[in-house]
Amino acid sequence: MSVSPKEVIRRLYKEAWNERKFDVIDQLVSQSHGLVAPNVSGAAVGPTAYKRQIASLVAGFPDLRFVVEEIISENEKVVAVWTFSGTHRGEFLGIAPTNKKISVAGITIHQIANGKILDSHAAWDSLGLVRQLGGELVHKLERRAVSTP
C-alpha cells in the first residue's frame, strides 16, 4: 500500500518535528535529500542532516511545535504552509535564552518520490524571529535605516 505525498508530509511535521520521533526521519527522508533554505547555512544532505536541523531548533526552543496551516499537493510536489512556535530557552543563532515566546511563519516545497522526500525548499521569517527575540543587531539596522537621509 503506497502512502500519498501529503501523508508523508503530515507524518514529517507531526511525528518528526512535534513528537521528536527521529527514527521516522529515516523512513521519510531520502539519503540524497537536500535542504535549500536561504536562512540555513552549510550543506544539509540526507536524514542525518535533517535530524541536525530539528535538534538545532529544539535546542533553542525545547517546546517547539509546528502547526501545518495548509498542504497543497500536485503530482510529486507538496507545499506545506506552516507556523512554528516555542519559547526561547536555549541558545539559538548565537542569541542567549530570552524566555520569550515566538511564532514564525514559513513555507516549504517538498519533492516526493516513492514515499520519500527527495528535497525541500524552505523559506521562513528569520528576521521576524530575531525581532521577536529582541535581537540587538536588528534594532541597530532599523535605527540606521531611519536616520539615513
HELIX and SHEET records of a PDB file:
HELIX    1   1 PRO A    5  ARG A   11  1                                   7    
HELIX    2   2 LEU A   12  ASN A   18  3                                   7    
HELIX    3   3 PHE A   22  LEU A   28  1                                   7    
HELIX    4   4 GLY A   46  GLY A   60  1                                  15    
HELIX    5   5 SER A  126  LEU A  133  1                                   8    
HELIX    6   6 GLU A  136  SER A  147  1                                  12    
SHEET    1   A 5 VAL A  29  VAL A  36  0                                        
SHEET    2   A 5 LYS A 116  TRP A 124  1                                        
SHEET    3   A 5 LYS A 101  ALA A 113 -1                                        
SHEET    4   A 5 LYS A  77  THR A  87 -1                                        
SHEET    5   A 5 ARG A  65  GLU A  74 -1                                        
END                                                                             
